[in-house]
Amino acid sequence: MIRPRFFFDNAPFLAVGVLLTFLSSFGQTFFISIFAGEIRATFNLSHGAWGGLYMIGTSASALVMIWAGSLTDHFRVRSLGPVILLGLACACVAMALNPYAALLPVVIFALRFFGQGMTSHIAVVAMARWFIARRGRALAIAALGFSVGEALLPLLFVSLMTVIDWHLLWIVGAGACLLGGPILFWLLGKERTPQALAASESNTGMDARHWRRPEALRHPLFWCMVPAILGPSAFITAFFFHQVHLAGIKGWSHVEFVAFFPLYTVTSIAAMVAAGWALDRLGTARLMPFYQLPLAAGFLTLALSTTPLGLALGILLLGLATGANATLPNAFWAEFYGTAHIGAIKALAAAVMVLGSAIGPGLTGLLIDLGVGLETQFFGVAAFFVATSLLMGWGVRRAAQSLA
């Protein structure tokens, strides 16, 4: 349970987390994908072509994230955040004004890098660094921005597209990002530098030390975690990316489909809060091996469902895992590797996550073009998450012996 005193004592910092995660929505797949039909029609793209262009832009953003993510170890959020939000606003304007299909990978790169990549990365690194004893609660509160965006923006913008040209809606998104910069700067008037925090707030990881990025790469735990980082990003992204196509093969209208997103949001919020509460008491080592199992059940349900009730159950299960995924892995990096270099290490994880969000739409779109339906693909996705859970459990149990 999150006590009111904790919220009020830390309100400016927690508000920054919520603001950043919410504004990252404009570069997240669940938002971009609601315009998939209009983009494909405007530029005459097949599912595979659109997925391929999306994969190119997103993959490029993942590569840049490896370098750019470490900036959070050197610059204040109040300095770095407004610059990133300005970049995201420019990316939204570019999507609204772009007349050429050849430039779509560049626009997607900008949206994904500034949105899903850096904006969300700054938020979770800040929460992991600013909070120690209540890190789980802080991450859970900050992640509410993701949930609010997922719940409100698809339904709102799909409805607005019936009366407003879709290009203008991207201008609205740019305006929201521009408003976020001054608010962020005002909330963090007294923020300390990351170096000062590292010196005064010691939170070591395995072997009672702060790990650097090259050391983390040489440790087997990181590679045990890679499939678990990549999987949710790849296949939840694919689910949202192909929402128009999935609704069509199930026989539902797009508006009817997105009407279930608030259920996804409510479930993910409950899971976020529960996961934050649990990890503050139990630690991430005991929880990590199990949190992706609802994804296996969710995709299996979506593959078999033929009614809106089945869709609701599948979305509920995805929401459970998404909520836990917004909290547990972000706390995991700080708990196992320390906080002094958490920005650089988390940047690697963010790059893998962004790469997953590139692979998911591209791979599934290609398979659709080759005649392998989404429902058939979802059976394989369910098996993937069972395998990642087993691998993650093995790696975490071995590494946990090195924790203080």
Secondary structure, DSSP 8 states (H G I E B T S, - for coil): ---HHHHHHTHHHHHHHHHHHHHGGGGSHHHHGGGHHHHHHHHT--HHHHHHHHHHHHHHHHHHHHHHGGGGGTS-HHHHHHHHHHHHHHHHHHHHH---GGGHHHHHHHHIIIIIIIIHHHHHHHHHHH-STTHHHHHHHHTHHHHHHHHHHHHHHHHHTTTS-HHHHHHHHHHHHHHHHHHHHHHTTT---HHHHHHHS----GGGS---HHHHHHSHHHHHHHHHHHHHHHHHHHHHHTHHHHHHHHT--HHHHHTTHHHHHHHHHHHHHHHHHHHHHH-HHHHGGGTTHHHHHHHHHHHH--SHHHHHHHHHHHHHHHHHHTTHHHHHHHHHH-STTHHHHHHHHHHHHHHHHHHHHHHHHHHHHTT--HHHHHHHHHHHHHHHHHHHHHHHHHHGGG--
